[in-house]
Amino acid sequence: MQRSTSTNPLDYEILIRRYDMGNRYASYCPQLGEMIKGTSHQEVEEAMKQRILQHIEELKRTAANPSSSEA
């Protein structure tokens, strides 16, 4: 699967699932192919939002310096 190259945070989905008798949570972003686990709904949601923003910043840095991504 190819990661999204969109710089719009609204283009990214966050799916959250409760498991382990309701004591654990996991957030998943299909556009990144990443999962984050934690102990509360809010914890995993916020962590994934931050990961999405980090991904977008990485895309912007790469676009600003295309020669640095070629090695």
Summary of the structure (lengths in Angstrom):
residues: 71
radius of gyration: 14.3
end to end distance: 22.6
largest distance: 49.0
contacts: 165
relative contact order: 0.19
helix: 44%
strand: 23%
